[in-house]
Amino acid sequence: VRLQLWDIAGQERYGNMTRVYYREAVGALVVFDMTRLSTFQAVLKWKGDLDSKVTLSNGRPVPAVLLANKCDQRSHGLCPKLPKLDSFYQEHGFVGCFETSAKARRSFYFQTPNWAFVCA
């Protein structure tokens, strides 16, 4: 098994290059910052971009997991204004959703085997 992670940092300047990064992908992580509304608003843009440019060999969309970063900042920024993520991710075609925080050492890495299983 070969695991490659590409961080395109949500930058618009990479928009025309995403097909190169997505090529042969069998899974994706879409990350947003729970304290910055603009990053949450871009989630569906990136999911749509992914779905329009790459599919699995059976024609189905590449499984994508939504990661909500900086979950330790619940009382700040947009956290109180976010929709319920457990219903949001399902309604928008994500296979899962996890809250993460480097500061609180709440890591997605512990859940990666579950994600890898979904993509296999």
Biopython code that builds the backbone (N, CA, C, O; Angstrom):
import numpy as np
from Bio.PDB.StructureBuilder import StructureBuilder

atoms = [
    (1, "VAL", "N", (0.844, -1.178, 0.000)),
    (1, "VAL", "CA", (0.000, 0.000, 0.000)),
    (1, "VAL", "C", (0.887, 1.237, 0.000)),
    (1, "VAL", "O", (1.826, 1.335, 0.790)),
    (2, "ARG", "N", (0.590, 2.169, -0.877)),
    (2, "ARG", "CA", (1.332, 3.429, -0.950)),
    (2, "ARG", "C", (0.388, 4.553, -0.540)),
    (2, "ARG", "O", (-0.696, 4.697, -1.105)),
    (3, "LEU", "N", (0.797, 5.339, 0.430)),
    (3, "LEU", "CA", (0.005, 6.473, 0.892)),
    (3, "LEU", "C", (0.745, 7.755, 0.546)),
    (3, "LEU", "O", (1.875, 7.971, 0.984)),
    (4, "GLN", "N", (0.097, 8.601, -0.243)),
    (4, "GLN", "CA", (0.652, 9.913, -0.565)),
    (4, "GLN", "C", (-0.342, 10.960, -0.110)),
    (4, "GLN", "O", (-1.538, 10.852, -0.383)),
    (5, "LEU", "N", (0.146, 11.969, 0.580)),
    (5, "LEU", "CA", (-0.696, 13.080, 1.010)),
    (5, "LEU", "C", (-0.219, 14.342, 0.311)),
    (5, "LEU", "O", (0.966, 14.672, 0.347)),
    (6, "TRP", "N", (-1.146, 15.044, -0.323)),
    (6, "TRP", "CA", (-0.848, 16.307, -0.992)),
    (6, "TRP", "C", (-1.618, 17.396, -0.272)),
    (6, "TRP", "O", (-2.839, 17.315, -0.141)),
    (7, "ASP", "N", (-0.928, 18.392, 0.187)),
    (7, "ASP", "CA", (-1.562, 19.528, 0.856)),
    (7, "ASP", "C", (-1.577, 20.697, -0.120)),
    (7, "ASP", "O", (-0.545, 21.313, -0.385)),
    (8, "ILE", "N", (-2.769, 20.996, -0.655)),
    (8, "ILE", "CA", (-2.855, 22.113, -1.597)),
    (8, "ILE", "C", (-3.304, 23.386, -0.893)),
    (8, "ILE", "O", (-3.556, 24.405, -1.536)),
    (9, "ALA", "N", (-3.400, 23.322, 0.411)),
    (9, "ALA", "CA", (-3.579, 24.492, 1.276)),
    (9, "ALA", "C", (-4.791, 25.350, 0.946)),
    (9, "ALA", "O", (-4.853, 26.504, 1.369)),
    (10, "GLY", "N", (-5.744, 24.825, 0.211)),
    (10, "GLY", "CA", (-6.948, 25.589, -0.095)),
    (10, "GLY", "C", (-6.702, 26.837, -0.908)),
    (10, "GLY", "O", (-7.540, 27.739, -0.930)),
    (11, "GLN", "N", (-5.579, 26.902, -1.569)),
    (11, "GLN", "CA", (-5.215, 28.099, -2.319)),
    (11, "GLN", "C", (-5.859, 28.090, -3.697)),
    (11, "GLN", "O", (-5.796, 27.091, -4.414)),
    (12, "GLU", "N", (-6.472, 29.199, -4.059)),
    (12, "GLU", "CA", (-7.080, 29.345, -5.376)),
    (12, "GLU", "C", (-6.057, 29.155, -6.489)),
    (12, "GLU", "O", (-6.399, 28.660, -7.563)),
    (13, "ARG", "N", (-4.823, 29.537, -6.250)),
    (13, "ARG", "CA", (-3.821, 29.443, -7.309)),
    (13, "ARG", "C", (-3.554, 28.007, -7.733)),
    (13, "ARG", "O", (-2.987, 27.774, -8.800)),
    (14, "TYR", "N", (-3.956, 27.044, -6.913)),
    (14, "TYR", "CA", (-3.779, 25.645, -7.276)),
    (14, "TYR", "C", (-5.002, 25.077, -7.990)),
    (14, "TYR", "O", (-4.999, 23.913, -8.391)),
    (15, "GLY", "N", (-6.033, 25.876, -8.149)),
    (15, "GLY", "CA", (-7.283, 25.411, -8.743)),
    (15, "GLY", "C", (-7.126, 24.740, -10.092)),
    (15, "GLY", "O", (-7.776, 23.728, -10.356)),
    (16, "ASN", "N", (-6.274, 25.286, -10.956)),
    (16, "ASN", "CA", (-6.102, 24.685, -12.273)),
    (16, "ASN", "C", (-5.131, 23.509, -12.254)),
    (16, "ASN", "O", (-4.957, 22.845, -13.275)),
    (17, "MET", "N", (-4.508, 23.243, -11.137)),
    (17, "MET", "CA", (-3.555, 22.134, -11.015)),
    (17, "MET", "C", (-4.143, 20.932, -10.272)),
    (17, "MET", "O", (-3.499, 19.888, -10.182)),
    (18, "THR", "N", (-5.345, 21.070, -9.747)),
    (18, "THR", "CA", (-5.864, 20.009, -8.878)),
    (18, "THR", "C", (-5.987, 18.670, -9.583)),
    (18, "THR", "O", (-5.807, 17.628, -8.953)),
    (19, "ARG", "N", (-6.286, 18.673, -10.872)),
    (19, "ARG", "CA", (-6.397, 17.395, -11.589)),
    (19, "ARG", "C", (-5.094, 16.588, -11.457)),
    (19, "ARG", "O", (-5.135, 15.364, -11.335)),
    (20, "VAL", "N", (-3.963, 17.257, -11.482)),
    (20, "VAL", "CA", (-2.662, 16.590, -11.329)),
    (20, "VAL", "C", (-2.555, 15.970, -9.939)),
    (20, "VAL", "O", (-2.110, 14.831, -9.800)),
    (21, "TYR", "N", (-2.960, 16.709, -8.917)),
    (21, "TYR", "CA", (-2.886, 16.195, -7.546)),
    (21, "TYR", "C", (-3.884, 15.064, -7.310)),
    (21, "TYR", "O", (-3.586, 14.117, -6.581)),
    (22, "TYR", "N", (-5.055, 15.157, -7.916)),
    (22, "TYR", "CA", (-6.102, 14.167, -7.695)),
    (22, "TYR", "C", (-5.870, 12.860, -8.452)),
    (22, "TYR", "O", (-6.438, 11.832, -8.081)),
    (23, "ARG", "N", (-5.060, 12.876, -9.488)),
    (23, "ARG", "CA", (-4.891, 11.712, -10.356)),
    (23, "ARG", "C", (-4.567, 10.466, -9.535)),
    (23, "ARG", "O", (-3.675, 10.475, -8.687)),
    (24, "GLU", "N", (-5.300, 9.412, -9.803)),
    (24, "GLU", "CA", (-5.157, 8.106, -9.153)),
    (24, "GLU", "C", (-5.501, 8.118, -7.667)),
    (24, "GLU", "O", (-5.179, 7.166, -6.957)),
    (25, "ALA", "N", (-6.137, 9.160, -7.193)),
    (25, "ALA", "CA", (-6.539, 9.211, -5.779)),
    (25, "ALA", "C", (-7.643, 8.192, -5.516)),
    (25, "ALA", "O", (-8.509, 7.963, -6.360)),
    (26, "VAL", "N", (-7.599, 7.593, -4.346)),
    (26, "VAL", "CA", (-8.653, 6.672, -3.925)),
    (26, "VAL", "C", (-9.309, 7.154, -2.635)),
    (26, "VAL", "O", (-10.124, 6.447, -2.042)),
    (27, "GLY", "N", (-8.954, 8.344, -2.212)),
    (27, "GLY", "CA", (-9.540, 8.948, -1.023)),
    (27, "GLY", "C", (-9.041, 10.367, -0.879)),
    (27, "GLY", "O", (-8.001, 10.729, -1.430)),
    (28, "ALA", "N", (-9.787, 11.172, -0.135)),
    (28, "ALA", "CA", (-9.398, 12.573, 0.050)),
    (28, "ALA", "C", (-9.807, 13.059, 1.433)),
    (28, "ALA", "O", (-10.779, 12.581, 2.019)),
    (29, "LEU", "N", (-9.047, 14.013, 1.934)),
    (29, "LEU", "CA", (-9.369, 14.709, 3.174)),
    (29, "LEU", "C", (-9.646, 16.159, 2.810)),
    (29, "LEU", "O", (-8.824, 16.803, 2.157)),
    (30, "VAL", "N", (-10.788, 16.673, 3.224)),
    (30, "VAL", "CA", (-11.111, 18.086, 3.028)),
    (30, "VAL", "C", (-11.136, 18.708, 4.420)),
    (30, "VAL", "O", (-11.956, 18.335, 5.259)),
    (31, "VAL", "N", (-10.238, 19.652, 4.658)),
    (31, "VAL", "CA", (-10.044, 20.227, 5.992)),
    (31, "VAL", "C", (-10.499, 21.677, 6.007)),
    (31, "VAL", "O", (-10.232, 22.431, 5.071)),
    (32, "PHE", "N", (-11.190, 22.064, 7.081)),
    (32, "PHE", "CA", (-11.499, 23.478, 7.278)),
    (32, "PHE", "C", (-11.157, 23.881, 8.698)),
    (32, "PHE", "O", (-11.078, 23.041, 9.595)),
    (33, "ASP", "N", (-10.956, 25.166, 8.891)),
    (33, "ASP", "CA", (-10.595, 25.763, 10.178)),
    (33, "ASP", "C", (-11.887, 26.203, 10.865)),
    (33, "ASP", "O", (-12.602, 27.061, 10.346)),
    (34, "MET", "N", (-12.190, 25.628, 12.019)),
    (34, "MET", "CA", (-13.443, 25.929, 12.712)),
    (34, "MET", "C", (-13.546, 27.376, 13.184)),
    (34, "MET", "O", (-14.610, 27.796, 13.640)),
    (35, "THR", "N", (-12.476, 28.137, 13.085)),
    (35, "THR", "CA", (-12.523, 29.538, 13.519)),
    (35, "THR", "C", (-12.622, 30.511, 12.350)),
    (35, "THR", "O", (-12.711, 31.720, 12.564)),
    (36, "ARG", "N", (-12.609, 30.005, 11.117)),
    (36, "ARG", "CA", (-12.635, 30.882, 9.938)),
    (36, "ARG", "C", (-13.749, 30.465, 8.985)),
    (36, "ARG", "O", (-13.675, 29.415, 8.347)),
    (37, "LEU", "N", (-14.776, 31.296, 8.897)),
    (37, "LEU", "CA", (-15.939, 30.999, 8.069)),
    (37, "LEU", "C", (-15.560, 30.751, 6.612)),
    (37, "LEU", "O", (-16.134, 29.872, 5.970)),
    (38, "SER", "N", (-14.611, 31.505, 6.083)),
    (38, "SER", "CA", (-14.250, 31.355, 4.664)),
    (38, "SER", "C", (-13.766, 29.939, 4.355)),
    (38, "SER", "O", (-14.012, 29.431, 3.261)),
    (39, "THR", "N", (-13.093, 29.305, 5.287)),
    (39, "THR", "CA", (-12.609, 27.947, 5.027)),
    (39, "THR", "C", (-13.763, 26.956, 5.027)),
    (39, "THR", "O", (-13.754, 25.993, 4.259)),
    (40, "PHE", "N", (-14.762, 27.184, 5.885)),
    (40, "PHE", "CA", (-15.939, 26.314, 5.879)),
    (40, "PHE", "C", (-16.739, 26.514, 4.597)),
    (40, "PHE", "O", (-17.225, 25.549, 4.007)),
    (41, "GLN", "N", (-16.876, 27.761, 4.171)),
    (41, "GLN", "CA", (-17.621, 28.047, 2.946)),
    (41, "GLN", "C", (-16.957, 27.416, 1.723)),
    (41, "GLN", "O", (-17.637, 27.136, 0.735)),
    (42, "ALA", "N", (-15.662, 27.191, 1.770)),
    (42, "ALA", "CA", (-14.937, 26.600, 0.640)),
    (42, "ALA", "C", (-15.022, 25.076, 0.600)),
    (42, "ALA", "O", (-14.625, 24.469, -0.395)),
    (43, "VAL", "N", (-15.523, 24.453, 1.644)),
    (43, "VAL", "CA", (-15.581, 22.994, 1.724)),
    (43, "VAL", "C", (-16.314, 22.402, 0.521)),
    (43, "VAL", "O", (-15.811, 21.478, -0.119)),
    (44, "LEU", "N", (-17.490, 22.926, 0.215)),
    (44, "LEU", "CA", (-18.268, 22.358, -0.881)),
    (44, "LEU", "C", (-17.638, 22.641, -2.235)),
    (44, "LEU", "O", (-17.798, 21.858, -3.172)),
    (45, "LYS", "N", (-16.926, 23.752, -2.345)),
    (45, "LYS", "CA", (-16.197, 24.053, -3.584)),
    (45, "LYS", "C", (-15.142, 22.980, -3.831)),
    (45, "LYS", "O", (-15.032, 22.448, -4.936)),
    (46, "TRP", "N", (-14.365, 22.664, -2.791)),
    (46, "TRP", "CA", (-13.311, 21.662, -2.942)),
    (46, "TRP", "C", (-13.893, 20.268, -3.156)),
    (46, "TRP", "O", (-13.343, 19.484, -3.929)),
    (47, "LYS", "N", (-14.984, 19.953, -2.490)),
    (47, "LYS", "CA", (-15.632, 18.643, -2.690)),
    (47, "LYS", "C", (-16.149, 18.544, -4.119)),
    (47, "LYS", "O", (-15.994, 17.506, -4.762)),
    (48, "GLY", "N", (-16.758, 19.607, -4.619)),
    (48, "GLY", "CA", (-17.247, 19.618, -5.997)),
    (48, "GLY", "C", (-16.117, 19.492, -7.002)),
    (48, "GLY", "O", (-16.248, 18.792, -8.006)),
    (49, "ASP", "N", (-15.008, 20.168, -6.735)),
    (49, "ASP", "CA", (-13.842, 20.093, -7.610)),
    (49, "ASP", "C", (-13.314, 18.660, -7.659)),
    (49, "ASP", "O", (-13.014, 18.133, -8.730)),
    (50, "LEU", "N", (-13.208, 18.049, -6.502)),
    (50, "LEU", "CA", (-12.748, 16.663, -6.418)),
    (50, "LEU", "C", (-13.671, 15.741, -7.209)),
    (50, "LEU", "O", (-13.210, 14.950, -8.032)),
    (51, "ASP", "N", (-14.972, 15.845, -6.959)),
    (51, "ASP", "CA", (-15.943, 14.964, -7.615)),
    (51, "ASP", "C", (-15.969, 15.153, -9.128)),
    (51, "ASP", "O", (-16.237, 14.205, -9.866)),
    (52, "SER", "N", (-15.695, 16.361, -9.593)),
    (52, "SER", "CA", (-15.745, 16.624, -11.037)),
    (52, "SER", "C", (-14.485, 16.173, -11.770)),
    (52, "SER", "O", (-14.499, 16.047, -12.994)),
    (53, "LYS", "N", (-13.400, 15.929, -11.042)),
    (53, "LYS", "CA", (-12.127, 15.639, -11.707)),
    (53, "LYS", "C", (-11.586, 14.233, -11.513)),
    (53, "LYS", "O", (-10.660, 13.834, -12.219)),
    (54, "VAL", "N", (-12.133, 13.477, -10.585)),
    (54, "VAL", "CA", (-11.607, 12.122, -10.370)),
    (54, "VAL", "C", (-12.715, 11.224, -9.824)),
    (54, "VAL", "O", (-13.540, 11.643, -9.012)),
    (55, "THR", "N", (-12.707, 9.979, -10.294)),
    (55, "THR", "CA", (-13.626, 8.964, -9.783)),
    (55, "THR", "C", (-12.841, 7.671, -9.587)),
    (55, "THR", "O", (-11.723, 7.519, -10.081)),
    (56, "LEU", "N", (-13.440, 6.767, -8.871)),
    (56, "LEU", "CA", (-12.846, 5.444, -8.712)),
    (56, "LEU", "C", (-13.011, 4.667, -10.017)),
    (56, "LEU", "O", (-13.733, 5.108, -10.911)),
    (57, "SER", "N", (-12.364, 3.541, -10.130)),
    (57, "SER", "CA", (-12.435, 2.748, -11.362)),
    (57, "SER", "C", (-13.854, 2.285, -11.677)),
    (57, "SER", "O", (-14.172, 2.005, -12.833)),
    (58, "ASN", "N", (-14.713, 2.203, -10.654)),
    (58, "ASN", "CA", (-16.101, 1.795, -10.878)),
    (58, "ASN", "C", (-17.015, 2.984, -11.189)),
    (58, "ASN", "O", (-18.229, 2.820, -11.311)),
    (59, "GLY", "N", (-16.429, 4.184, -11.316)),
    (59, "GLY", "CA", (-17.206, 5.374, -11.653)),
    (59, "GLY", "C", (-17.783, 6.118, -10.459)),
    (59, "GLY", "O", (-18.364, 7.192, -10.619)),
    (60, "ARG", "N", (-17.633, 5.567, -9.281)),
    (60, "ARG", "CA", (-18.159, 6.228, -8.079)),
    (60, "ARG", "C", (-17.211, 7.333, -7.633)),
    (60, "ARG", "O", (-16.022, 7.304, -7.947)),
    (61, "PRO", "N", (-17.745, 8.313, -6.894)),
    (61, "PRO", "CA", (-16.878, 9.390, -6.388)),
    (61, "PRO", "C", (-15.812, 8.851, -5.437)),
    (61, "PRO", "O", (-16.021, 7.850, -4.751)),
    (62, "VAL", "N", (-14.688, 9.517, -5.411)),
    (62, "VAL", "CA", (-13.624, 9.178, -4.473)),
    (62, "VAL", "C", (-14.130, 9.472, -3.059)),
    (62, "VAL", "O", (-14.645, 10.564, -2.821)),
    (63, "PRO", "N", (-14.004, 8.541, -2.117)),
    (63, "PRO", "CA", (-14.443, 8.809, -0.748)),
    (63, "PRO", "C", (-13.678, 9.997, -0.160)),
    (63, "PRO", "O", (-12.452, 10.064, -0.240)),
    (64, "ALA", "N", (-14.411, 10.915, 0.421)),
    (64, "ALA", "CA", (-13.800, 12.102, 1.028)),
    (64, "ALA", "C", (-14.260, 12.219, 2.475)),
    (64, "ALA", "O", (-15.442, 12.063, 2.781)),
    (65, "VAL", "N", (-13.315, 12.495, 3.349)),
    (65, "VAL", "CA", (-13.587, 12.691, 4.772)),
    (65, "VAL", "C", (-13.447, 14.179, 5.075)),
    (65, "VAL", "O", (-12.493, 14.822, 4.637)),
    (66, "LEU", "N", (-14.398, 14.718, 5.820)),
    (66, "LEU", "CA", (-14.370, 16.121, 6.231)),
    (66, "LEU", "C", (-13.686, 16.223, 7.592)),
    (66, "LEU", "O", (-14.077, 15.547, 8.543)),
    (67, "LEU", "N", (-12.660, 17.075, 7.678)),
    (67, "LEU", "CA", (-11.951, 17.294, 8.943)),
    (67, "LEU", "C", (-12.177, 18.725, 9.406)),
    (67, "LEU", "O", (-11.886, 19.677, 8.682)),
    (68, "ALA", "N", (-12.696, 18.867, 10.617)),
    (68, "ALA", "CA", (-12.922, 20.179, 11.230)),
    (68, "ALA", "C", (-11.759, 20.452, 12.174)),
    (68, "ALA", "O", (-11.704, 19.906, 13.276)),
    (69, "ASN", "N", (-10.834, 21.295, 11.740)),
    (69, "ASN", "CA", (-9.620, 21.571, 12.507)),
    (69, "ASN", "C", (-9.861, 22.675, 13.543)),
    (69, "ASN", "O", (-10.782, 23.480, 13.401)),
    (70, "LYS", "N", (-9.031, 22.701, 14.575)),
    (70, "LYS", "CA", (-9.095, 23.658, 15.688)),
    (70, "LYS", "C", (-10.371, 23.491, 16.518)),
    (70, "LYS", "O", (-10.990, 24.475, 16.923)),
    (71, "CYS", "N", (-10.751, 22.248, 16.762)),
    (71, "CYS", "CA", (-11.960, 22.004, 17.550)),
    (71, "CYS", "C", (-11.794, 22.445, 19.001)),
    (71, "CYS", "O", (-12.776, 22.520, 19.740)),
    (72, "ASP", "N", (-10.566, 22.735, 19.415)),
    (72, "ASP", "CA", (-10.333, 23.243, 20.770)),
    (72, "ASP", "C", (-10.799, 24.694, 20.911)),
    (72, "ASP", "O", (-10.846, 25.222, 22.022)),
    (73, "GLN", "N", (-11.138, 25.331, 19.809)),
    (73, "GLN", "CA", (-11.536, 26.744, 19.808)),
    (73, "GLN", "C", (-13.056, 26.911, 19.746)),
    (73, "GLN", "O", (-13.540, 27.884, 19.166)),
    (74, "ARG", "N", (-13.807, 25.995, 20.324)),
    (74, "ARG", "CA", (-15.273, 26.004, 20.223)),
    (74, "ARG", "C", (-15.925, 27.334, 20.585)),
    (74, "ARG", "O", (-16.927, 27.710, 19.977)),
    (75, "SER", "N", (-15.389, 28.034, 21.538)),
    (75, "SER", "CA", (-16.033, 29.275, 21.980)),
    (75, "SER", "C", (-15.634, 30.476, 21.129)),
    (75, "SER", "O", (-16.096, 31.589, 21.383)),
    (76, "HIS", "N", (-14.784, 30.270, 20.124)),
    (76, "HIS", "CA", (-14.296, 31.366, 19.290)),
    (76, "HIS", "C", (-14.799, 31.239, 17.860)),
    (76, "HIS", "O", (-15.251, 30.177, 17.433)),
    (77, "GLY", "N", (-14.711, 32.323, 17.145)),
    (77, "GLY", "CA", (-14.961, 32.293, 15.710)),
    (77, "GLY", "C", (-16.338, 31.801, 15.342)),
    (77, "GLY", "O", (-17.332, 32.187, 15.956)),
    (78, "LEU", "N", (-16.396, 30.946, 14.339)),
    (78, "LEU", "CA", (-17.671, 30.532, 13.802)),
    (78, "LEU", "C", (-18.211, 29.257, 14.426)),
    (78, "LEU", "O", (-19.310, 28.837, 14.065)),
    (79, "CYS", "N", (-17.508, 28.634, 15.325)),
    (79, "CYS", "CA", (-17.937, 27.353, 15.889)),
    (79, "CYS", "C", (-19.403, 27.325, 16.299)),
    (79, "CYS", "O", (-20.114, 26.392, 15.926)),
    (80, "PRO", "N", (-19.882, 28.312, 17.052)),
    (80, "PRO", "CA", (-21.289, 28.269, 17.440)),
    (80, "PRO", "C", (-22.245, 28.407, 16.255)),
    (80, "PRO", "O", (-23.413, 28.036, 16.366)),
    (81, "LYS", "N", (-21.775, 28.931, 15.128)),
    (81, "LYS", "CA", (-22.627, 29.166, 13.965)),
    (81, "LYS", "C", (-22.621, 28.012, 12.967)),
    (81, "LYS", "O", (-23.391, 28.023, 12.007)),
    (82, "LEU", "N", (-21.771, 27.029, 13.181)),
    (82, "LEU", "CA", (-21.671, 25.915, 12.239)),
    (82, "LEU", "C", (-22.926, 25.053, 12.267)),
    (82, "LEU", "O", (-23.546, 24.883, 13.317)),
    (83, "PRO", "N", (-23.300, 24.507, 11.105)),
    (83, "PRO", "CA", (-24.402, 23.543, 11.120)),
    (83, "PRO", "C", (-23.942, 22.274, 11.836)),
    (83, "PRO", "O", (-22.750, 22.088, 12.080)),
    (84, "LYS", "N", (-24.868, 21.431, 12.159)),
    (84, "LYS", "CA", (-24.515, 20.151, 12.775)),
    (84, "LYS", "C", (-23.693, 19.349, 11.772)),
    (84, "LYS", "O", (-24.196, 18.944, 10.724)),
    (85, "LEU", "N", (-22.434, 19.125, 12.102)),
    (85, "LEU", "CA", (-21.529, 18.483, 11.153)),
    (85, "LEU", "C", (-21.920, 17.044, 10.853)),
    (85, "LEU", "O", (-21.661, 16.550, 9.755)),
    (86, "ASP", "N", (-22.548, 16.354, 11.826)),
    (86, "ASP", "CA", (-22.915, 14.963, 11.576)),
    (86, "ASP", "C", (-23.958, 14.840, 10.475)),
    (86, "ASP", "O", (-23.967, 13.842, 9.754)),
    (87, "SER", "N", (-24.832, 15.820, 10.325)),
    (87, "SER", "CA", (-25.781, 15.775, 9.213)),
    (87, "SER", "C", (-25.206, 16.444, 7.964)),
    (87, "SER", "O", (-25.496, 16.013, 6.848)),
    (88, "PHE", "N", (-24.398, 17.490, 8.135)),
    (88, "PHE", "CA", (-23.812, 18.208, 7.002)),
    (88, "PHE", "C", (-22.963, 17.279, 6.136)),
    (88, "PHE", "O", (-23.105, 17.263, 4.913)),
    (89, "TYR", "N", (-22.083, 16.508, 6.769)),
    (89, "TYR", "CA", (-21.182, 15.668, 5.972)),
    (89, "TYR", "C", (-21.957, 14.624, 5.177)),
    (89, "TYR", "O", (-21.602, 14.329, 4.036)),
    (90, "GLN", "N", (-23.009, 14.065, 5.762)),
    (90, "GLN", "CA", (-23.802, 13.058, 5.057)),
    (90, "GLN", "C", (-24.583, 13.675, 3.902)),
    (90, "GLN", "O", (-24.656, 13.097, 2.818)),
    (91, "GLU", "N", (-25.160, 14.839, 4.132)),
    (91, "GLU", "CA", (-25.954, 15.508, 3.099)),
    (91, "GLU", "C", (-25.111, 15.917, 1.894)),
    (91, "GLU", "O", (-25.639, 16.078, 0.793)),
    (92, "HIS", "N", (-23.812, 16.084, 2.095)),
    (92, "HIS", "CA", (-22.953, 16.588, 1.024)),
    (92, "HIS", "C", (-21.961, 15.550, 0.495)),
    (92, "HIS", "O", (-20.977, 15.906, -0.154)),
    (93, "GLY", "N", (-22.216, 14.278, 0.769)),
    (93, "GLY", "CA", (-21.461, 13.202, 0.135)),
    (93, "GLY", "C", (-20.119, 12.849, 0.741)),
    (93, "GLY", "O", (-19.322, 12.157, 0.107)),
    (94, "PHE", "N", (-19.848, 13.307, 1.953)),
    (94, "PHE", "CA", (-18.624, 12.887, 2.635)),
    (94, "PHE", "C", (-18.879, 11.537, 3.301)),
    (94, "PHE", "O", (-20.006, 11.245, 3.700)),
    (95, "VAL", "N", (-17.846, 10.718, 3.422)),
    (95, "VAL", "CA", (-18.014, 9.399, 4.043)),
    (95, "VAL", "C", (-17.820, 9.442, 5.553)),
    (95, "VAL", "O", (-18.119, 8.467, 6.243)),
    (96, "GLY", "N", (-17.326, 10.548, 6.068)),
    (96, "GLY", "CA", (-17.121, 10.690, 7.497)),
    (96, "GLY", "C", (-16.730, 12.108, 7.837)),
    (96, "GLY", "O", (-16.403, 12.908, 6.961)),
    (97, "CYS", "N", (-16.769, 12.411, 9.131)),
    (97, "CYS", "CA", (-16.398, 13.741, 9.613)),
    (97, "CYS", "C", (-15.752, 13.579, 10.982)),
    (97, "CYS", "O", (-16.269, 12.873, 11.848)),
    (98, "PHE", "N", (-14.615, 14.241, 11.163)),
    (98, "PHE", "CA", (-13.900, 14.172, 12.434)),
    (98, "PHE", "C", (-13.449, 15.564, 12.831)),
    (98, "PHE", "O", (-13.090, 16.379, 11.981)),
    (99, "GLU", "N", (-13.469, 15.831, 14.123)),
    (99, "GLU", "CA", (-12.934, 17.084, 14.650)),
    (99, "GLU", "C", (-11.498, 16.834, 15.088)),
    (99, "GLU", "O", (-11.195, 15.809, 15.698)),
    (100, "THR", "N", (-10.616, 17.781, 14.771)),
    (100, "THR", "CA", (-9.198, 17.633, 15.089)),
    (100, "THR", "C", (-8.666, 18.895, 15.761)),
    (100, "THR", "O", (-9.250, 19.971, 15.642)),
    (101, "SER", "N", (-7.555, 18.743, 16.464)),
    (101, "SER", "CA", (-6.880, 19.882, 17.079)),
    (101, "SER", "C", (-5.434, 19.509, 17.380)),
    (101, "SER", "O", (-5.173, 18.571, 18.134)),
    (102, "ALA", "N", (-4.501, 20.240, 16.794)),
    (102, "ALA", "CA", (-3.088, 20.017, 17.117)),
    (102, "ALA", "C", (-2.813, 20.469, 18.545)),
    (102, "ALA", "O", (-2.073, 19.816, 19.281)),
    (103, "LYS", "N", (-3.412, 21.588, 18.930)),
    (103, "LYS", "CA", (-3.183, 22.142, 20.262)),
    (103, "LYS", "C", (-3.644, 21.179, 21.356)),
    (103, "LYS", "O", (-2.942, 20.974, 22.346)),
    (104, "ALA", "N", (-4.821, 20.594, 21.173)),
    (104, "ALA", "CA", (-5.371, 19.678, 22.171)),
    (104, "ALA", "C", (-4.932, 18.231, 21.923)),
    (104, "ALA", "O", (-5.363, 17.309, 22.615)),
    (105, "ARG", "N", (-4.070, 18.057, 20.925)),
    (105, "ARG", "CA", (-3.581, 16.725, 20.554)),
    (105, "ARG", "C", (-4.716, 15.761, 20.247)),
    (105, "ARG", "O", (-4.677, 14.581, 20.594)),
    (106, "ARG", "N", (-5.709, 16.298, 19.597)),
    (106, "ARG", "CA", (-6.829, 15.479, 19.134)),
    (106, "ARG", "C", (-6.607, 15.262, 17.643)),
    (106, "ARG", "O", (-6.876, 16.141, 16.825)),
    (107, "SER", "N", (-6.124, 14.103, 17.315)),
    (107, "SER", "CA", (-5.607, 13.865, 15.975)),
    (107, "SER", "C", (-6.470, 12.922, 15.166)),
    (107, "SER", "O", (-7.057, 11.974, 15.688)),
    (108, "PHE", "N", (-6.530, 13.204, 13.892)),
    (108, "PHE", "CA", (-7.194, 12.310, 12.948)),
    (108, "PHE", "C", (-6.351, 11.064, 12.701)),
    (108, "PHE", "O", (-6.879, 10.030, 12.290)),
    (109, "TYR", "N", (-5.055, 11.151, 12.944)),
    (109, "TYR", "CA", (-4.160, 10.037, 12.639)),
    (109, "TYR", "C", (-4.584, 8.744, 13.327)),
    (109, "TYR", "O", (-4.379, 7.656, 12.791)),
    (110, "PHE", "N", (-5.168, 8.862, 14.497)),
    (110, "PHE", "CA", (-5.617, 7.664, 15.195)),
    (110, "PHE", "C", (-6.795, 7.018, 14.480)),
    (110, "PHE", "O", (-7.058, 5.828, 14.654)),
    (111, "GLN", "N", (-7.500, 7.805, 13.678)),
    (111, "GLN", "CA", (-8.657, 7.285, 12.961)),
    (111, "GLN", "C", (-8.324, 6.943, 11.517)),
    (111, "GLN", "O", (-9.187, 6.444, 10.795)),
    (112, "THR", "N", (-7.107, 7.194, 11.079)),
    (112, "THR", "CA", (-6.721, 6.951, 9.695)),
    (112, "THR", "C", (-6.950, 5.504, 9.258)),
    (112, "THR", "O", (-7.402, 5.292, 8.133)),
    (113, "PRO", "N", (-6.662, 4.494, 10.091)),
    (113, "PRO", "CA", (-6.949, 3.128, 9.631)),
    (113, "PRO", "C", (-8.417, 2.944, 9.244)),
    (113, "PRO", "O", (-8.717, 2.224, 8.291)),
    (114, "ASN", "N", (-9.330, 3.582, 9.970)),
    (114, "ASN", "CA", (-10.742, 3.490, 9.610)),
    (114, "ASN", "C", (-10.984, 4.116, 8.246)),
    (114, "ASN", "O", (-11.721, 3.567, 7.427)),
    (115, "TRP", "N", (-10.357, 5.275, 8.000)),
    (115, "TRP", "CA", (-10.510, 5.951, 6.721)),
    (115, "TRP", "C", (-9.906, 5.115, 5.606)),
    (115, "TRP", "O", (-10.495, 4.995, 4.531)),
    (116, "ALA", "N", (-8.742, 4.538, 5.849)),
    (116, "ALA", "CA", (-8.092, 3.707, 4.837)),
    (116, "ALA", "C", (-8.961, 2.503, 4.503)),
    (116, "ALA", "O", (-9.009, 2.072, 3.350)),
    (117, "PHE", "N", (-9.640, 1.963, 5.492)),
    (117, "PHE", "CA", (-10.521, 0.825, 5.254)),
    (117, "PHE", "C", (-11.681, 1.228, 4.350)),
    (117, "PHE", "O", (-12.060, 0.472, 3.456)),
    (118, "VAL", "N", (-12.246, 2.406, 4.573)),
    (118, "VAL", "CA", (-13.350, 2.905, 3.753)),
    (118, "VAL", "C", (-12.910, 3.037, 2.304)),
    (118, "VAL", "O", (-13.687, 2.755, 1.391)),
    (119, "CYS", "N", (-11.671, 3.463, 2.085)),
    (119, "CYS", "CA", (-11.167, 3.707, 0.731)),
    (119, "CYS", "C", (-10.713, 2.437, 0.025)),
    (119, "CYS", "O", (-10.579, 2.429, -1.198)),
    (120, "ALA", "N", (-10.478, 1.380, 0.764)),
    (120, "ALA", "CA", (-9.940, 0.150, 0.159)),
    (120, "ALA", "C", (-10.992, -0.592, -0.640)),
    (120, "ALA", "O", (-10.705, -1.644, -1.212)),
]
sb = StructureBuilder()
sb.init_structure("model")
sb.init_model(0)
sb.init_chain("A")
sb.init_seg("    ")
for serial, (resi, resn, name, xyz) in enumerate(atoms, 1):
    if name == "N":
        sb.init_residue(resn, " ", resi, " ")
    sb.init_atom(name, np.array(xyz, "f"), 0.0, 1.0, " ", f" {name:<3s}", serial, name[0])
structure = sb.get_structure()
